[in-house]
């Protein structure tokens, strides 16, 4: 496992909320010209990139939780702390702190990547040892993959769904590729933004040796680049590429779905352990935590057990529609949820989300509700390929993939059969059951051009519980933070949701 080294250089952009996060760090604060002189320096720089991804603004918090909380998966409980309250009620302004933090956090990591890539060629030219050069090339591949991931998240959150017929005329994101050179603060087209992401992943694949791909990795490898490429292709409606890339991962033989039929211990299945132990043959790439280096407690809003260590005080509980969607033999239900007593005056007892109850090793050190983010999993690849097959009318192949996934999750049964009439409803429900609170739902609804409706739920907050959202609602696309638009010299255009 790579060392996790906290690097001040790569956290400073988040401290300057009053200015654009796209601005370069002033030289008076950090001197960077003398950095990246050795392979060790390069390793530390890449470790800083992974540390940035751990941020509570990104994969241990807002980036993963807010899109699902905004959609139709959870309800705010009466007595909640109002955490993410505006997100849940669709009262999202361009000054929203969570949205602004996601934007700034992603560009902060992109800035780290740009710094590395600006410096790496000079470092490579100074090396004479072939093994060191190979190691540096692999690090460079990881950086290209990290930059592609960040841009893919930016277009997911801050851009409209990709339509090949209109993408050239839709707003994409600001493409920052240099650390030292000035670049205009203007948004590229959505088409150009996606093409840049593809070029980054192509660069990553060319530099990351297939031989070193492994399951449960805590760094980007060749398989991770292909898996991310499959996700991007699905969002681009490039069905053939989505099938090709997901098949590369599925057929590699490296990864195995975590089965509820296989025991990890006397009390846990392999699926259970993927969440309690944050390890699995299914995980393509995760962020590795230690007891001294970890992200935010993303499970707190669903449990808050450490409020009094007796009861649970969730801010949000799963929607009844989600709970009721699991068959009795679906092992994901027991892996993801547990019926627990809350400590509120209304004494709600409800299936709470325990997917993020906490890593078992960290729990032993009284670190609650902290789990390693699983950025890429094999299950998603099966769902990607199944959906792409359906788009091409190949329903028997899609049914086979869905059956493979479900039979790993079911104690018995699990056979799936989709056709022209039911495939979208089936895959939509299956993605909810599999990927619950992993940050996919809002984008899924957006790219399917679907709205949703909430109906009131017992002991839940009335405000927001009767929300009806049409597929054309502008807030499926988050507003560009106001400080980015108003920064001196900015040419960044707002979204329809900006207010």
C-alpha positions as CSV (number, residue, x, y, z in Angstrom):
1,X,0.0,0.0,0.0
2,X,1.3,3.4,-0.9
3,X,2.2,5.8,1.9
4,X,-0.4,8.5,2.6
5,X,1.5,11.8,3.0
6,X,-0.3,14.9,3.8
7,X,0.9,17.7,1.6
8,X,0.1,21.3,2.6
9,X,0.6,22.5,-1.0
10,X,-2.5,20.6,-2.2
11,X,-4.9,21.7,0.5
12,X,-4.4,25.4,0.4
13,X,-6.9,26.1,-2.4
14,X,-9.8,25.1,-0.1
15,X,-8.8,27.7,2.4
16,X,-9.3,30.7,0.0
17,X,-13.1,30.5,-0.4
18,X,-13.4,34.2,-1.3
19,X,-11.5,33.8,-4.6
20,X,-11.8,31.5,-7.5
21,X,-10.6,28.0,-6.8
22,X,-9.1,28.1,-10.3
23,X,-6.5,30.6,-9.3
24,X,-2.9,29.5,-8.9
25,X,-1.6,29.5,-5.3
26,X,0.3,32.7,-4.6
27,X,4.0,32.2,-4.5
28,X,4.2,33.9,-1.1
29,X,2.4,31.0,0.5
30,X,4.1,28.0,-1.1
31,X,7.3,27.7,-3.1
32,X,6.8,25.0,-5.7
33,X,9.4,25.6,-8.3
34,X,12.0,23.4,-6.5
35,X,9.6,20.4,-6.1
36,X,9.5,17.1,-8.0
37,X,13.3,16.7,-8.2
38,X,13.3,13.0,-7.4
39,X,11.2,9.9,-7.9
40,X,10.4,10.1,-4.1
41,X,9.1,13.6,-4.7
42,X,6.9,12.4,-7.4
43,X,5.5,9.6,-5.2
44,X,4.8,12.1,-2.5
45,X,3.0,14.4,-5.0
46,X,0.8,11.5,-6.1
47,X,0.1,10.6,-2.5
48,X,-1.1,14.1,-2.1
49,X,-3.5,13.6,-4.9
50,X,-5.0,10.6,-3.2
51,X,-5.2,12.5,0.0
52,X,-7.2,15.2,-1.8
53,X,-9.7,12.7,-3.1
54,X,-10.3,11.5,0.6
55,X,-11.6,15.0,1.4
56,X,-15.0,15.3,3.0
57,X,-15.9,17.6,0.1
58,X,-15.3,14.6,-2.2
59,X,-15.4,10.9,-1.8
60,X,-15.9,10.7,1.9
61,X,-18.7,13.3,1.9
62,X,-20.5,15.7,-0.3
63,X,-19.6,14.4,-3.8
64,X,-21.0,10.9,-2.9
65,X,-23.9,11.8,-0.5
66,X,-25.4,15.0,-1.9
67,X,-26.6,13.6,-5.3
68,X,-28.4,10.7,-3.6
69,X,-29.8,12.8,-0.8
70,X,-31.1,15.3,-3.4
71,X,-33.0,12.6,-5.2
72,X,-35.6,10.1,-4.1
73,X,-33.6,7.7,-1.9
74,X,-33.9,9.1,1.6
75,X,-36.2,11.2,3.9
76,X,-35.2,13.8,6.5
77,X,-36.3,12.6,10.0
78,X,-38.2,14.9,12.3
79,X,-35.6,16.3,14.7
80,X,-32.7,16.1,12.3
81,X,-29.8,18.5,12.5
82,X,-30.6,20.1,9.1
83,X,-27.4,18.7,7.7
84,X,-27.8,18.8,3.9
85,X,-31.3,20.3,4.5
86,X,-31.2,22.7,1.5
87,X,-29.9,19.9,-0.7
88,X,-32.8,17.6,0.3
89,X,-35.4,20.3,-0.2
90,X,-34.0,21.4,-3.6
91,X,-33.3,24.8,-2.3
92,X,-29.8,25.0,-3.8
93,X,-28.2,28.4,-4.5
94,X,-25.0,29.3,-6.2
95,X,-23.7,30.1,-2.7
96,X,-24.4,26.6,-1.3
97,X,-21.4,25.5,0.7
98,X,-21.6,21.8,-0.2
99,X,-21.8,22.5,-3.9
100,X,-19.0,25.0,-3.7
101,X,-16.9,22.6,-1.8
102,X,-17.3,19.9,-4.4
103,X,-16.4,22.3,-7.2
104,X,-13.4,23.6,-5.3
105,X,-12.3,20.2,-4.1
106,X,-12.3,18.7,-7.6
107,X,-10.4,21.6,-9.0
108,X,-7.9,21.4,-6.1
109,X,-7.1,17.8,-7.0
110,X,-6.9,18.8,-10.7
111,X,-4.4,21.5,-9.7
112,X,-2.3,18.9,-8.0
113,X,-2.4,16.8,-11.1
114,X,-1.5,19.7,-13.3
115,X,1.5,20.5,-11.0
116,X,2.8,16.9,-11.4
117,X,2.3,16.9,-15.1
118,X,4.0,20.2,-15.6
119,X,7.1,18.9,-13.7
120,X,7.3,15.3,-14.7
121,X,9.0,15.6,-18.1
122,X,12.0,17.4,-16.6
123,X,12.2,14.8,-13.9
124,X,12.0,11.9,-16.4
125,X,14.8,13.5,-18.5
126,X,17.0,13.5,-15.4
127,X,16.6,9.7,-14.7
128,X,18.9,7.1,-16.2
129,X,17.7,4.0,-14.4
130,X,15.1,2.1,-16.4
131,X,13.3,0.8,-13.4
132,X,12.9,4.3,-12.0
133,X,11.7,5.6,-15.4
134,X,9.1,2.7,-15.5
135,X,8.0,3.6,-12.0
136,X,7.6,7.3,-12.9
137,X,5.6,6.4,-16.0
138,X,3.2,4.4,-13.9
139,X,2.8,7.3,-11.5
140,X,2.1,9.5,-14.5
141,X,-0.6,7.1,-15.6
142,X,-2.2,7.3,-12.2
143,X,-2.2,11.1,-12.4
144,X,-3.9,11.1,-15.8
145,X,-6.5,8.7,-14.4
146,X,-7.1,10.9,-11.3
147,X,-7.5,14.0,-13.5
148,X,-10.0,12.2,-15.8
149,X,-11.9,11.1,-12.7
150,X,-12.2,14.6,-11.4
151,X,-13.3,16.0,-14.7
152,X,-15.9,13.2,-15.1
153,X,-17.3,14.2,-11.7
154,X,-17.4,17.9,-12.7
155,X,-19.4,17.2,-15.9
156,X,-21.7,14.8,-14.0
157,X,-22.5,17.5,-11.4
158,X,-22.3,20.8,-13.2
159,X,-23.4,19.9,-16.8
160,X,-26.4,18.7,-18.6
161,X,-26.7,15.0,-19.6
162,X,-24.6,14.3,-22.7
163,X,-26.5,14.1,-26.0
164,X,-24.2,13.4,-29.0
165,X,-26.5,15.5,-31.2
166,X,-26.2,18.6,-29.0
167,X,-23.0,18.2,-26.9
168,X,-21.0,20.6,-29.1
169,X,-23.4,23.4,-28.3
170,X,-23.8,22.7,-24.5
171,X,-21.7,24.1,-21.8
172,X,-19.0,21.9,-20.4
173,X,-16.5,22.7,-17.7
174,X,-13.4,24.9,-17.5
175,X,-10.5,22.7,-18.7
176,X,-7.4,23.5,-16.6
177,X,-4.4,21.6,-17.9
178,X,-1.4,23.7,-16.7
179,X,-0.2,24.7,-13.3
180,X,2.2,27.5,-14.2
181,X,0.7,28.9,-17.4
182,X,-2.3,31.2,-17.4
183,X,-5.4,29.8,-19.0
184,X,-8.7,31.5,-19.7
185,X,-11.4,31.0,-17.2
186,X,-14.1,29.9,-19.8
187,X,-16.2,26.8,-20.1
188,X,-15.4,24.4,-22.9
189,X,-18.2,22.7,-24.8
190,X,-19.6,19.6,-23.2
191,X,-18.3,17.6,-26.2
192,X,-14.8,19.0,-25.8
193,X,-14.9,18.4,-22.0
194,X,-15.8,14.7,-22.6
195,X,-13.1,14.4,-25.3
196,X,-10.5,15.6,-22.9
197,X,-11.6,13.0,-20.3
198,X,-11.3,10.3,-23.0
199,X,-7.8,11.6,-23.9
200,X,-6.8,11.4,-20.3
201,X,-8.0,7.9,-19.9
202,X,-6.2,6.9,-23.1
203,X,-3.0,8.3,-21.7
204,X,-3.6,6.4,-18.5
205,X,-4.1,3.1,-20.2
206,X,-1.0,3.5,-22.3
207,X,1.1,4.1,-19.2
208,X,-0.4,1.6,-16.7
209,X,0.7,-1.9,-17.3
210,X,-2.1,-4.5,-17.4
211,X,0.2,-6.9,-15.5
212,X,0.0,-4.8,-12.4
213,X,-3.8,-4.5,-12.2
214,X,-5.1,-6.1,-9.0
215,X,-8.3,-6.3,-7.0
216,X,-8.8,-4.1,-3.9
217,X,-6.3,-1.6,-5.2
218,X,-5.7,1.7,-3.4
219,X,-4.3,3.3,-6.5
220,X,-5.3,3.8,-10.1
221,X,-4.2,0.9,-12.3
222,X,-4.9,-0.2,-15.9
223,X,-8.2,-2.0,-14.9
224,X,-9.4,1.1,-13.1
225,X,-8.8,3.3,-16.2
226,X,-10.9,0.9,-18.3
227,X,-13.6,0.8,-15.7
228,X,-13.8,4.6,-15.6
229,X,-13.8,4.6,-19.4
230,X,-16.9,2.3,-19.4
231,X,-18.7,4.7,-17.0
232,X,-17.8,7.7,-19.2
233,X,-18.9,5.9,-22.3
234,X,-22.3,5.1,-20.8
235,X,-22.8,8.7,-19.9
236,X,-21.8,9.6,-23.5
237,X,-24.4,7.2,-25.0
238,X,-21.5,5.3,-26.6
239,X,-23.0,1.9,-26.1
240,X,-20.4,-0.1,-28.0
241,X,-17.5,1.5,-26.1
242,X,-19.3,0.9,-22.8
243,X,-19.7,-2.7,-23.7
244,X,-16.1,-3.0,-24.8
245,X,-14.6,-1.4,-21.7
246,X,-16.8,-3.0,-19.1
247,X,-16.1,-6.4,-20.9
248,X,-12.4,-5.8,-20.6
249,X,-12.8,-5.5,-16.8
250,X,-15.3,-8.3,-16.4
251,X,-13.5,-10.7,-18.6
252,X,-10.0,-9.9,-17.1
253,X,-10.5,-12.6,-14.4
254,X,-9.0,-10.3,-11.8
255,X,-12.2,-9.4,-10.0
256,X,-15.0,-11.5,-8.5
257,X,-18.4,-10.3,-7.3
258,X,-18.8,-10.5,-3.5
259,X,-21.2,-13.3,-2.9
260,X,-23.7,-13.7,-0.1
261,X,-23.4,-17.5,-0.6
262,X,-19.7,-17.4,0.5
263,X,-18.9,-16.8,4.1
264,X,-16.0,-14.5,5.2
265,X,-16.5,-15.6,8.8
266,X,-19.2,-17.3,10.8
267,X,-21.2,-14.1,11.0
268,X,-20.4,-12.3,7.8
269,X,-20.8,-13.0,4.1
270,X,-18.2,-11.7,1.6
271,X,-20.7,-9.0,0.7
272,X,-21.0,-8.0,4.4
273,X,-17.2,-7.8,4.7
274,X,-16.8,-5.6,1.6
275,X,-18.4,-2.9,3.8
276,X,-17.3,-3.8,7.3
277,X,-13.8,-4.5,6.3
278,X,-13.5,-2.4,3.2
279,X,-11.9,-5.2,1.3
280,X,-13.1,-7.4,-1.5
281,X,-12.1,-9.2,-4.7
282,X,-14.9,-7.0,-6.2
283,X,-13.2,-3.7,-5.6
284,X,-11.4,-2.3,-8.6
285,X,-10.1,0.8,-6.8
286,X,-10.7,2.3,-3.4
287,X,-9.1,5.0,-1.3
288,X,-7.0,3.4,1.4
289,X,-7.4,4.6,5.0
290,X,-5.3,4.1,8.1
291,X,-6.0,5.1,11.7
292,X,-4.0,8.3,11.2
293,X,-5.1,9.1,7.6
294,X,-8.7,8.8,6.7
295,X,-11.6,10.8,5.3
296,X,-14.8,12.2,6.9
297,X,-17.5,10.1,8.6
298,X,-19.9,9.7,5.7
299,X,-22.1,7.4,7.7
300,X,-22.9,10.0,10.4
301,X,-26.0,11.4,8.8
302,X,-27.5,8.0,8.6
303,X,-26.7,6.8,12.1
304,X,-25.1,9.3,14.6
305,X,-24.6,6.5,17.1
306,X,-21.8,8.4,18.8
307,X,-24.2,11.1,19.9
308,X,-24.9,9.2,23.1
309,X,-23.6,5.7,22.3
310,X,-27.1,4.3,23.1
311,X,-29.5,5.3,20.4
312,X,-29.3,6.4,16.8
313,X,-30.1,9.9,15.6
314,X,-30.1,9.8,11.9
315,X,-30.7,12.9,9.8
316,X,-32.0,10.7,7.0
317,X,-33.6,7.3,6.7
318,X,-34.0,5.2,3.6
319,X,-37.2,5.7,1.6
320,X,-39.8,3.1,2.1
321,X,-39.9,2.6,-1.7
322,X,-36.2,1.6,-1.5
323,X,-36.7,-0.8,1.5
324,X,-39.6,-2.5,-0.2
325,X,-37.8,-3.0,-3.4
326,X,-35.6,-5.8,-2.0
327,X,-36.7,-9.4,-2.3
328,X,-36.7,-11.5,0.9
329,X,-33.7,-13.5,-0.5
330,X,-31.7,-10.4,-1.5
331,X,-28.6,-10.4,0.7
332,X,-27.9,-6.8,0.0
333,X,-30.7,-5.8,2.4
334,X,-29.0,-7.2,5.4
335,X,-25.6,-6.0,4.3
336,X,-26.9,-2.4,3.7
337,X,-29.6,-1.9,6.3
338,X,-30.5,-2.8,9.9
339,X,-33.7,-2.0,11.9
340,X,-32.5,0.1,14.7
341,X,-34.1,2.2,17.5
342,X,-33.7,6.0,17.2
343,X,-33.4,8.2,20.2
344,X,-35.9,10.9,19.0
345,X,-39.0,11.7,21.0
346,X,-41.1,10.0,18.2
347,X,-39.1,6.8,18.9
348,X,-38.9,5.9,15.2
349,X,-37.7,2.4,14.7
350,X,-36.7,1.9,11.0
351,X,-34.2,0.2,8.8
352,X,-31.2,2.5,8.9
353,X,-28.3,2.5,6.4
354,X,-25.4,0.6,8.0
355,X,-23.4,0.4,4.7
356,X,-21.3,3.2,6.3
357,X,-21.5,2.1,9.9
358,X,-17.7,2.1,9.9
359,X,-14.6,0.2,9.1
360,X,-14.2,-2.6,11.8
361,X,-10.5,-1.7,12.4
362,X,-11.3,2.0,12.8
363,X,-14.3,1.2,15.1
364,X,-11.9,-0.5,17.5
365,X,-10.2,2.9,17.9
366,X,-13.5,4.7,18.4
367,X,-13.5,6.2,14.9
368,X,-17.2,5.9,13.9
369,X,-19.0,5.8,10.6
370,X,-15.8,6.0,8.5
371,X,-15.5,3.7,5.5
372,X,-13.0,3.6,2.6
373,X,-14.6,5.0,-0.5
374,X,-15.0,2.3,-3.2
375,X,-14.6,4.5,-6.3
376,X,-14.9,1.6,-8.8
377,X,-16.6,-1.8,-8.2
378,X,-17.2,-4.8,-10.5
379,X,-20.9,-4.7,-9.8
380,X,-21.2,-1.3,-11.5
381,X,-19.4,-2.7,-14.6
382,X,-22.1,-5.4,-14.9
383,X,-24.8,-2.7,-14.6
384,X,-23.1,-0.6,-17.2
385,X,-22.8,-3.4,-19.7
386,X,-26.4,-4.6,-19.1
387,X,-27.7,-1.1,-19.8
388,X,-25.6,-0.7,-22.9
389,X,-26.8,-4.1,-24.1
390,X,-30.4,-3.0,-23.6
391,X,-29.8,0.2,-25.6
392,X,-28.7,-2.0,-28.5
393,X,-31.7,-4.3,-28.1
394,X,-29.6,-7.2,-26.9
395,X,-31.9,-8.1,-24.0
396,X,-30.8,-11.7,-23.5
397,X,-27.2,-10.6,-22.9
398,X,-28.4,-7.9,-20.5
399,X,-30.5,-10.4,-18.7
400,X,-27.5,-12.7,-18.3
401,X,-25.4,-9.9,-16.8
402,X,-28.2,-8.9,-14.4
403,X,-28.7,-12.5,-13.4
404,X,-24.9,-12.9,-12.7
405,X,-25.0,-9.9,-10.5
406,X,-28.2,-10.8,-8.7
407,X,-27.3,-14.4,-8.1
408,X,-24.1,-13.3,-6.3
409,X,-26.3,-11.1,-4.0
410,X,-29.3,-13.5,-3.5
411,X,-29.3,-16.4,-1.1
412,X,-31.4,-18.2,-3.7
413,X,-32.9,-17.2,-7.0
414,X,-32.1,-13.9,-8.5
415,X,-32.7,-14.7,-12.2
416,X,-33.5,-11.5,-14.2
417,X,-35.3,-11.2,-17.5
418,X,-35.6,-7.8,-19.3
419,X,-37.2,-6.8,-22.5
420,X,-38.0,-3.8,-24.6
421,X,-40.9,-2.7,-22.3
422,X,-39.4,-3.3,-18.8
423,X,-35.6,-2.9,-19.1
424,X,-35.3,0.7,-18.0
425,X,-37.5,0.3,-14.9
426,X,-35.7,-2.9,-14.0
427,X,-32.2,-1.4,-14.4
428,X,-33.2,1.7,-12.6
429,X,-34.4,-0.3,-9.6
430,X,-31.4,-2.6,-9.7
431,X,-29.0,0.3,-9.7
432,X,-30.8,1.7,-6.6
433,X,-30.6,-1.6,-4.8
434,X,-26.9,-2.1,-5.6
435,X,-25.5,1.4,-5.6
436,X,-27.6,2.9,-2.8
437,X,-26.0,6.1,-1.4
438,X,-22.9,5.8,-3.6
439,X,-23.6,9.0,-5.5
440,X,-25.2,7.7,-8.7
441,X,-28.9,8.4,-8.5
442,X,-29.2,12.1,-9.4
443,X,-27.1,11.6,-12.5
444,X,-28.9,8.4,-13.5
445,X,-32.3,10.3,-13.4
446,X,-30.8,13.1,-15.4
447,X,-29.3,11.0,-18.1
448,X,-32.6,8.9,-18.3
449,X,-34.6,12.2,-18.5
450,X,-36.7,11.1,-15.5
451,X,-38.2,13.1,-12.7
452,X,-39.5,11.7,-9.3
453,X,-42.0,12.3,-6.6
454,X,-41.7,11.9,-2.8
455,X,-44.7,11.0,-0.7
456,X,-44.8,11.6,3.1
457,X,-43.3,9.0,5.3
458,X,-43.8,8.3,9.1
459,X,-41.9,10.6,11.5
460,X,-40.2,12.4,8.7
461,X,-40.0,16.1,8.2
462,X,-43.0,17.5,6.2
463,X,-40.9,20.1,4.3
464,X,-39.5,18.2,1.3
465,X,-41.6,15.0,1.9
466,X,-44.1,15.9,-0.8
467,X,-41.6,17.1,-3.4
468,X,-42.4,16.5,-7.1
469,X,-39.6,17.1,-9.5
470,X,-40.0,17.1,-13.3
471,X,-37.2,15.8,-15.5
472,X,-36.7,19.3,-16.8
473,X,-35.9,20.8,-13.5
474,X,-32.8,23.0,-13.8
475,X,-31.4,21.7,-10.4
476,X,-30.5,18.3,-11.9
477,X,-27.5,20.4,-12.9
478,X,-25.9,22.1,-9.9
479,X,-25.2,25.9,-10.1
480,X,-21.7,27.1,-10.8
481,X,-20.5,28.6,-7.5
482,X,-21.1,32.4,-7.5
483,X,-17.5,33.2,-6.5
484,X,-16.3,31.5,-9.7
485,X,-18.5,33.6,-11.9
486,X,-17.8,36.8,-10.1
487,X,-14.0,36.3,-9.8
488,X,-11.9,39.1,-11.5
489,X,-11.3,38.1,-15.1
490,X,-13.7,35.2,-15.1
491,X,-15.5,34.4,-18.3
492,X,-17.4,31.4,-16.7
493,X,-21.0,31.3,-17.8
494,X,-23.7,30.2,-15.3
495,X,-26.1,27.3,-15.5
496,X,-29.8,27.6,-15.7
497,X,-29.9,26.7,-12.0
498,X,-27.7,29.7,-10.9
499,X,-29.6,32.1,-8.7
